[in-house]
Amino acid sequence: MEGVAVSYIYSFALCLHHIMFLIGPKYFPDNPLKYPPSFDGRVVLYPTFRDVRNYFNWRQADCHINNLYNTCFWALVNKGNLLPAEAEKRLCGTMSADKNELLFSEFGLNYNNTPEVFRKGSTLIMSDVIDDKSRKRKSIKTAEL
């Protein structure tokens, strides 16, 4: 039953996300969205905390790789005046060090100064704990970078 409840919560959050696209023009009339915003979320249930931690480590590394690529791609398109296909071709086969060098040498951007929330992503963790005094179970939420 827990998995079903989590699935409903996830679906509800996704619906709210799409509703924001519909009502956004009311609150941001000078900046209309061209496309619906993207939403990347997952609900995962793992048997041990170690498995969960390993999963978060992998997701964080994946976030970093994707963000570094996208930062380079859009710098090449928006500041380097390349077409998207040209930017993609230029980045094909590059490693992280190559991308960092490209950002710094061509655009004066030190990627390491990018806020952590963009380099590493963010994680919301909800877990149950037993209160030492009352011996009752309670849920806690924490956010991590």
N, C-alpha and C positions, 0 to 999 in steps of 0.2 A: 504494500500500500504506500510506503514511503516514496518509492520510485514514481508512482503515479502522481502523487502530490507535487513532487519536484517537477515533473513533466508539465503539469498544469501551471505551475508558477512560471516556468520558462516560457510557455506559450503565451501567458498573460503579459509578460514583459515584452515579448516580441510584438504583440498586438499594440501595446502602448507605444512602442517604437514607431510603428507605422502610422498610428494616429497622430503622432507629433509631426510627421511629414504632411499630413492633411491640414493641421491647424497652424503649422509654422508660418505661413504667409500672413496670418492675422497678427502675429507677434514680431515678425521680421519682414515688414513690407518692402524694405529697401534691398533686401538680399534674398530673392527667391531661390529656392533650391532647384537645380536642374534635374536631379535624380533623387530617388529616395536614399536616405543615409544608409550606410551598411551597418550590419549588426553581426558580430561574431561572438557567440556564446556557446558554452557547452555545459552540460550537466554530467558529472562523472561520479560514479560510486565505486570506490576501490576498497579492498578488504583490510588494508593496513595503512597507517599513517605514512610509513616509508614509501609505499606505492604512490600515495597521493603526492608526497614531496617530490618523488622522481618525475611524476607527471608534470607538476608545476615547473620544475627545473627545465624540462624539455620544452614546455610552452613558452617559457621566458626566453630561452635561446632562439626559438622559432620567431618570436615577436621581434627580437633584435635583428635577426637576419632579414626579415621582411621589411622592417622599418629602414634599415640601412640601404637596402635596395631601392625602396620607394623614395627616400630622401635624395639619392643620387639621380634616379629616373626623373623626378620632377624638377630638380635643379637643372638637369640637361635640357629639359623641355622648356621650362619657364625662363631660365636665365641664360642657357646656352643656345637657345633658339633651334634646338633639334626637333625633328618630328618624332612622335612617339616610337615609330618603328626604328628610327635611327638611334634613339636613346637605348632602346632594348638591345639592338645589335651591338652598340658600344659597351654595354654592361655584360653581355654574354660571355661567360667563362671567367669573369673577374672574381677575385677573392675579397674578403673583408678589408684587407690591407690596401688593395687596389682602390676600393671604393672610398676609404678614408682619405687616401692620397688625392684622389680626384676631387673630392669635396673641398679639401684644403687648398690644393694648388690652383684649381680653376675658379673656385667660388669663395675662397677665404673662410670656409666654414669648418670649424673644429667639431667633428661629430661628438666627441667626448663631452662637449659643453651642452649638448642637447639634453633637456630635462629627462631624468630617469623614467618618468611615466611613459615617455615616447620610446625610449630605447629598450625598456624592459617590460612595458605593459603593466597592468595592475591586476590584482587578484583579490577576490572577495571570498573569504573562508567562513563558513558557519559550522560550528561544531558543538556537540553536547558535552557538558562537563558536570561533574557532581560537586555541589557546594559542600565545602568541608564542615560548615556549622550545621546547616539544616539537613544535610545528606539528601537534598533534592536535586533532581536533574534540571539543568537549565541550558538554554542555547546561547551561545555567544557568537558575535560576528566580528571579524577583524579584516582590515584591508591591508594588503602588502604591496610593495613595489617589487 
